[in-house]
Amino acid sequence: MASPDGELHNEPSQPQNMSAGSYLSTRLSTLKPPMTKAPNPIKLVRLLNLQQWLFFLVAFFAWSWDAFDFFTVSLTIEQLAEDFDKAPSQITWGITLVLSKFFISMG
């Protein structure tokens, strides 16, 4: 709110007395996405310039290489267990922890 000298001052907003039912009735209606027609993805892809295509390709190749690397680790569990003097169950437990941490961060 502006004061007589023209400066803006933030005043704490007063809490509204709203019941849980009235809040939910207004909240649920705002969660419904608008039913607008989705744009054609082919047209959107054509809008990319060369730099955007190169960024996309680098990211795709990096993602693919990471997937390949992780897959090769899962294929060599026995060798890894032998090299690190651990049980294979400990190696697979480590893989599980890495995957769960990855999916938590994506959540």
Solvent accessible surface area in square Angstrom, and as a share of the most:
residue,aa,sasa,rsa
1,M,161,0.72
2,A,67,0.52
3,S,29,0.18
4,P,149,0.94
5,D,104,0.54
6,G,57,0.55
7,E,101,0.45
8,L,142,0.70
9,H,90,0.40
10,N,156,0.80
11,E,116,0.52
12,P,119,0.75
13,S,105,0.68
14,Q,150,0.66
15,P,118,0.74
16,Q,147,0.65
17,N,163,0.83
18,M,95,0.42
19,S,74,0.48
20,A,78,0.60
21,G,51,0.49
22,S,47,0.31
23,Y,110,0.42
24,L,93,0.46
25,S,74,0.48
26,T,74,0.43
27,R,103,0.38
28,L,111,0.55
29,S,79,0.51
30,T,92,0.54
31,L,101,0.50
32,K,141,0.60
33,P,88,0.55
34,P,108,0.68
35,M,164,0.73
36,T,109,0.63
37,K,193,0.82
38,A,81,0.62
39,P,87,0.55
40,N,69,0.35
41,P,89,0.56
42,I,102,0.52
43,K,132,0.56
44,L,87,0.43
45,V,67,0.38
46,R,187,0.68
47,L,138,0.69
48,L,65,0.32
49,N,83,0.43
50,L,132,0.66
51,Q,109,0.48
52,Q,84,0.37
53,W,87,0.30
54,L,92,0.46
55,F,129,0.54
56,F,108,0.45
57,L,70,0.35
58,V,101,0.58
59,A,60,0.47
60,F,91,0.38
61,F,128,0.53
62,A,61,0.47
63,W,167,0.59
64,S,40,0.26
65,W,171,0.60
66,D,89,0.46
67,A,53,0.41
68,F,110,0.46
69,D,72,0.37
70,F,65,0.27
71,F,117,0.49
72,T,41,0.24
73,V,52,0.30
74,S,44,0.29
75,L,120,0.60
76,T,61,0.36
77,I,32,0.16
78,E,123,0.55
79,Q,113,0.50
80,L,43,0.21
81,A,5,0.04
82,E,142,0.64
83,D,90,0.47
84,F,132,0.55
85,D,131,0.68
86,K,110,0.46
87,A,46,0.36
88,P,55,0.34
89,S,75,0.48
90,Q,102,0.45
91,I,30,0.15
92,T,55,0.32
93,W,155,0.54
94,G,30,0.28
95,I,27,0.14
96,T,67,0.39
97,L,88,0.44
98,V,85,0.49
99,L,70,0.35
100,S,48,0.31
101,K,138,0.59
102,F,104,0.43
103,F,122,0.51
104,I,126,0.64
105,S,87,0.56
106,M,127,0.57
107,G,105,1.01
